[in-house]
């Protein structure tokens, strides 16, 4: 999958920061990358100058950072946000991803 150097650096930082969760399976698709535990807990969608990150949760994540929330089943939500700069990969984001990782065990 083609990514600009800036976007690739953001993606690599994200992977480095969530490496502490345990065994993460990275599944490259045509237009996205699925991050999986037992099932996908996040989806990464590279764009020209940023990443769109989709985080799975059991309830909507309420934050001004979330651009879109979609209920995909009774107790599953997809929460979409933009990662434009390294500072966007902060403790709050890692906490959301860790919760999603644990949810998919």
C-alpha positions in Angstrom: 0.0 0.0 0.0 1.4 3.4 -1.1 1.9 6.0 1.6 3.7 9.3 1.7 6.7 9.4 4.0 4.8 11.6 6.5 1.8 9.3 6.6 4.1 6.3 6.8 5.8 7.9 9.8 2.5 8.5 11.6 1.5 4.9 10.9 4.8 3.5 12.2 4.5 5.7 15.4 1.0 4.3 15.9 2.2 0.7 15.6 5.2 1.4 18.0 2.9 3.0 20.6 0.4 0.1 20.6 3.0 -2.7 20.5 2.8 -2.9 24.3 -0.8 -4.4 24.0 0.6 -7.8 22.9 0.3 -9.8 19.7 -1.3 -7.5 17.1 -2.1 -9.0 13.7 -1.7 -6.6 10.8 -3.9 -7.3 7.8 -3.3 -5.2 4.8 -6.3 -4.8 2.5 -6.6 -2.9 -0.8 -7.4 0.5 0.8 -6.9 0.0 4.5 -5.1 -1.9 7.2 -6.9 -3.9 9.9 -5.3 -4.2 13.3 -6.5 -7.3 14.9 -6.4 -9.2 18.2 -8.8 -12.1 17.8 -10.9 -9.8 15.6 -10.3 -6.3 14.1 -10.1 -3.7 16.8 -9.1 -0.8 14.6 -8.9 0.1 10.9 -6.3 2.4 9.4 -7.2 4.3 6.2 -4.1 6.1 4.7 -4.8 9.4 2.9 -2.4 11.7 1.1 -1.5 13.8 4.2 -3.2 12.0 7.2 -4.6 8.7 8.5 -8.3 8.0 9.2 -8.5 5.7 12.2 -11.6 3.6 12.9 -11.7 2.3 16.5 -14.1 -0.4 17.6 -15.9 0.1 20.9 -18.8 -1.3 23.0 -20.4 2.2 23.3 -19.8 5.4 21.3 -16.6 7.3 22.1 -17.8 10.8 23.1 -15.1 13.3 22.1 -14.7 16.3 19.8 -11.9 14.3 18.1 -14.4 11.7 16.8 -15.7 12.7 13.4 -18.2 10.0 12.9 -19.7 7.2 15.0 -21.6 4.3 13.5 -23.5 1.6 15.4 -22.7 -1.7 13.5 -24.5 -4.1 15.9 -26.2 -4.1 19.2 -23.0 -3.6 21.2 -20.4 -2.5 18.6 -19.6 0.9 17.4 -17.1 2.2 14.9 -15.6 5.6 15.9 -13.7 7.5 13.2 -11.0 10.2 13.8 -8.2 11.8 11.9 -4.5 11.5 12.7 -2.7 14.5 11.1 0.4 14.9 13.2 2.4 13.0 15.8 0.8 14.8 18.7 -2.6 13.2 17.7 -1.2 9.9 18.9 -1.5 10.7 22.6 -2.5 8.9 25.8 -6.2 9.3 25.2 -6.0 7.7 21.7 -3.8 4.8 23.0 -6.3 4.3 25.9 -9.2 4.0 23.3 -7.1 1.6 21.2 -6.2 -0.5 24.3 -9.8 -0.8 25.3 -10.7 -1.9 21.7 -7.8 -4.4 21.7 -9.1 -5.9 25.0 -12.7 -6.0 23.7 -11.6 -8.2 20.8 -10.0 -11.0 22.9 
